[in-house]
Amino acid sequence: MNKIGMVLCALLGTASLHGQTSLSITGFSPKTGPPGTIVTVTGTGFRSTTYIRLGSAGLVTAHEVNSAGTELKFRVPESWRSRSAGPLTVNFSYHDHTRTPKVTSADNFTPTPLSITGFAPKTGLPGTEITVTGTGFDIRTYNPISGYSNYIHLGSAGVVIAYAVNSAGTELKFRVPESWRSRSA
């Protein structure tokens, strides 16, 4: 590396080995969230095939990496919902998460647990809008390509898809389907 390259590395605060920037995580935000939340990770050395893991939970692929390799974005997957807080690990291998390079964050990410605290109204005819409150609802609404994000069922009466969810994942809405007309709780 010539003197200009060494000065640039010193000024930019990145290390380089044959044109490869070292992998690092300097932070991420938000530190908690339900499935569907977009988490932004900052650092160095990210590339388009970057995978993120929370503890022993399954991997998720970054859906966006900036051209400088200093920022990536991913959506919290459904599989992280029941996991405890833990650091994020970033690497480039989908099948072997023990391979290097990999880097682990200094801070923990805490998935929001799924819970239902209430719903209203408690009764209603088909078509009645029901609002469910709680935590950990997937913040993505129904998408025919990716599938159902939040669904509600009453025993064997069938499934209904929530048509709205707030951005915090604490409130979702659905309408009582015709198939629930003759069912009891």
FENRATA-V406419 format. One record per helix or strand of 2 or more residues. SS is the DSSP state (H for helix, E for strand). FROM is the first residue (numbers start at 1). LEN is the number of residues. If there is no record, write none. Layout:
BEGIN
SS;FROM;LEN + SS;FROM;LEN
END
This chain:
BEGIN
H;3;10 + E;16;2 + E;20;2 + E;24;6 + E;32;2 + E;38;7 + E;51;4 + E;60;2 + E;64;2 + E;71;5 + H;78;3 + E;86;6 + E;102;10 + E;115;6 + E;129;7 + E;151;3 + E;159;3 + E;164;2 + E;171;5 + H;178;3
END
